[in-house]
Amino acid sequence: MSAVIVRQLPASRVTAFAPVQVLSDPSVEHFQQHFFHPSLPVIFPRGQFADLPVLKHWFQPKDDTLLRSSAFTLDRTHLLGPEEIMIPLELTSGKDKFQRFQAPLSMFVEWVWRASTSDVTDRLYLAQAKISDLPQRLKDDFPAPAYVTRAGKGDIYDTNLWIGLAPTYTPLHRDPNPNIFVQLAGTKIVRLFEPDVGVDIFKRVQREVGTNASAVFRGDEMMVGQERELLEDQVWGDRAGNNTTSGVLGHEAQLDRGDGLFIPSGWWHSIKGVGEGITGSVNWWFR
């Protein structure tokens, strides 16, 4: 039987985030039995995904002697081929301006190179780009891990790419399917809540702003304005977790290059890219 990762506190106030357990046995069978079927989050053994082709092909060190995350950038030679590749981008300007649009991958790559060497006020984020929309030569960089193809029925609903310059932010939400989230460059912190705790936090914010937004989709209202500020404060700020009625502690995972996290269906989570330089991730939704 796997260790229970939920702790009950004597009072309703949540005082900290417990670290997500690291998988002790990397076998698919152990993951399936102790985490996939019981729907419990887990960090895969550190560096488990370091051999994915995308890590080597998409992200190149700026300096061969510096392999820290902030020393990486996008590999223009590999990414910019003869075809025009359109990708979804998010543009954030200050605290109140947010826009989504489609643009050529070449434009984003050049922005990353320029922004990594000079100060920029506007932030571009490649968010939820479907791997299935990429040309085959780039799709080949994302083979599905055995945990995705063998732990469940082998059904992959979607594979998505996320790239930006730290800091990056994904608001509190839940996924309709199990999710394996792999860090390709940089560092991200993931905070997770059990389904009943997460919905309590989300509904509280909805009541405060007087809206009824979706908890699944990355809506504009979650990215700027009052709702963003309240959600961020509930998860990351002074009010983080303090208003849960069950007294259940939240959970936190730090992911570095080559690390991966299993996020069960229905578990609420928010993600921040931290540190300096480029941050990149890929996720598989499957069952």
ZAMARGU-4260 file (C-alpha; in steps of 0.2 Angstrom, whole numbers, plus 5000, padded with zeros to 4 digits):
<rodrens>
0) 5000/5000/5000 | 5007/5017/4996 | 5009/5030/5009 | 4995/5042/5011 | 5001/5060/5007
5) 4986/5069/5014 | 4988/5077/5032 | 4974/5083/5043 | 4978/5098/5054 | 4968/5101/5070
10) 4963/5118/5064 | 4955/5124/5048 | 4970/5135/5044 | 4983/5128/5031 | 5001/5133/5036
15) 5012/5125/5023 | 5013/5114/5007 | 5019/5096/5009 | 5031/5090/4996 | 5024/5078/4983
20) 5032/5061/4986 | 5045/5055/4973 | 5042/5038/4965 | 5054/5026/4973 | 5052/5012/4961
25) 5052/5018/4943 | 5043/5003/4935 | 5026/5007/4926 | 5018/4993/4937 | 5023/5002/4953
30) 5017/5019/4947 | 5000/5011/4940 | 4996/5002/4957 | 5001/5015/4969 | 4998/5032/4961
35) 4988/5030/4944 | 4974/5019/4950 | 4972/5028/4967 | 4973/5045/4959 | 4988/5052/4969
40) 5001/5064/4963 | 5019/5059/4962 | 5035/5065/4956 | 5044/5053/4945 | 5063/5049/4949
45) 5073/5064/4946 | 5079/5066/4929 | 5068/5052/4923 | 5064/5061/4906 | 5081/5068/4903
50) 5083/5057/4887 | 5068/5064/4878 | 5074/5071/4861 | 5066/5088/4864 | 5078/5092/4878
55) 5093/5091/4867 | 5085/5096/4850 | 5075/5112/4856 | 5085/5119/4870 | 5104/5123/4867
60) 5116/5130/4880 | 5121/5148/4877 | 5138/5143/4883 | 5145/5126/4882 | 5153/5128/4900
65) 5136/5133/4908 | 5123/5121/4909 | 5112/5129/4922 | 5094/5132/4916 | 5096/5151/4914
70) 5110/5147/4901 | 5098/5139/4889 | 5089/5146/4874 | 5079/5139/4859 | 5089/5130/4845
75) 5085/5141/4830 | 5094/5128/4818 | 5083/5114/4823 | 5066/5123/4825 | 5066/5135/4809
80) 5064/5124/4794 | 5057/5127/4777 | 5039/5127/4782 | 5029/5141/4791 | 5023/5134/4808
85) 5009/5143/4816 | 5008/5143/4835 | 4997/5150/4849 | 5004/5164/4859 | 4999/5174/4874
90) 5004/5192/4876 | 5004/5200/4893 | 5007/5219/4895 | 5008/5225/4913 | 4994/5219/4924
95) 4979/5223/4914 | 4982/5218/4896 | 4981/5201/4890 | 4979/5194/4872 | 4979/5178/4863
100) 4984/5176/4845 | 4992/5164/4832 | 5009/5169/4825 | 5024/5160/4816 | 5035/5150/4827
105) 5050/5159/4819 | 5043/5176/4827 | 5043/5168/4844 | 5060/5160/4843 | 5067/5177/4838
110) 5058/5186/4852 | 5065/5173/4865 | 5083/5177/4858 | 5080/5195/4859 | 5072/5195/4876
115) 5085/5184/4884 | 5098/5197/4881 | 5088/5213/4884 | 5075/5220/4895 | 5057/5218/4889
120) 5041/5224/4897 | 5029/5214/4886 | 5029/5195/4889 | 5026/5181/4876 | 5021/5164/4881
125) 5019/5149/4870 | 5004/5141/4879 | 4996/5124/4875 | 5003/5122/4858 | 4997/5105/4851
130) 5011/5094/4846 | 4999/5086/4833 | 5000/5102/4824 | 5019/5102/4822 | 5028/5095/4806
135) 5033/5077/4808 | 5052/5081/4810 | 5047/5091/4826 | 5033/5078/4832 | 5047/5065/4833
140) 5055/5075/4847 | 5040/5070/4858 | 5039/5051/4860 | 5026/5047/4873 | 5033/5039/4889
145) 5029/5022/4894 | 5019/5029/4909 | 5008/5037/4897 | 5006/5022/4885 | 5005/5008/4897
150) 4998/5014/4914 | 4981/5016/4908 | 4971/5011/4892 | 4984/5019/4881 | 4973/5033/4875
155) 4982/5050/4873 | 4970/5064/4872 | 4982/5078/4869 | 5000/5082/4870 | 5004/5101/4873
160) 5020/5112/4874 | 5023/5127/4885 | 5038/5139/4883 | 5042/5156/4889 | 5054/5166/4899
165) 5053/5166/4918 | 5042/5171/4927 | 5027/5162/4920 | 5011/5158/4928 | 4996/5146/4925
170) 4981/5150/4936 | 4972/5137/4948 | 4962/5125/4937 | 4959/5106/4935 | 4961/5094/4921
175) 4947/5082/4915 | 4960/5068/4912 | 4976/5062/4920 | 4991/5072/4916 | 5010/5069/4915
180) 5019/5085/4915 | 5038/5085/4911 | 5050/5100/4913 | 5061/5103/4898 | 5071/5118/4903
185) 5071/5130/4918 | 5062/5127/4934 | 5043/5126/4938 | 5034/5125/4955 | 5017/5116/4955
190) 5005/5118/4969 | 4991/5105/4970 | 4975/5103/4980 | 4964/5088/4982 | 4947/5090/4972
195) 4936/5096/4986 | 4949/5108/4993 | 4953/5115/4975 | 4934/5118/4971 | 4932/5127/4988
200) 4946/5139/4984 | 4940/5142/4966 | 4921/5144/4971 | 4927/5157/4985 | 4936/5167/4972
205) 4921/5166/4960 | 4909/5172/4974 | 4921/5187/4977 | 4921/5193/4959 | 4903/5188/4956
210) 4907/5177/4941 | 4905/5159/4936 | 4920/5155/4925 | 4926/5137/4919 | 4938/5128/4930
215) 4945/5119/4915 | 4949/5131/4902 | 4963/5145/4903 | 4951/5159/4902 | 4956/5177/4899
220) 4948/5182/4916 | 4960/5171/4925 | 4975/5179/4917 | 4973/5198/4921 | 4962/5208/4933
225) 4954/5205/4949 | 4951/5186/4947 | 4969/5183/4943 | 4975/5193/4958 | 4963/5184/4970
230) 4967/5166/4963 | 4985/5170/4964 | 4984/5176/4982 | 4974/5161/4987 | 4987/5149/4980
235) 5003/5158/4981 | 5001/5173/4993 | 4997/5177/5011 | 4980/5168/5009 | 4987/5153/5002
240) 4976/5138/5007 | 4971/5147/5024 | 4953/5147/5020 | 4950/5128/5017 | 4936/5121/5027
245) 4943/5103/5028 | 4960/5108/5035 | 4969/5098/5022 | 4986/5103/5018 | 4991/5108/5000
250) 5005/5099/4990 | 5020/5107/4981 | 5032/5100/4968 | 5048/5108/4961 | 5052/5102/4944
255) 5069/5105/4935 | 5075/5100/4918 | 5071/5081/4915 | 5059/5080/4930 | 5041/5074/4928
260) 5025/5075/4938 | 5009/5065/4938 | 4994/5076/4941 | 4978/5065/4943 | 4962/5069/4935
265) 4952/5082/4945 | 4967/5088/4956 | 4968/5107/4956 | 4984/5115/4952 | 4993/5131/4948
270) 5010/5132/4941 | 5024/5146/4941 | 5040/5146/4931 | 5053/5153/4942 | 5071/5159/4942
275) 5079/5166/4926 | 5079/5162/4907 | 5069/5151/4897 | 5057/5138/4904 | 5049/5124/4894
280) 5037/5110/4898 | 5027/5097/4889 | 5012/5087/4895 | 5002/5072/4890 | 4983/5070/4894
285) 4979/5052/4894 | 4969/5038/4902
</rodrens>
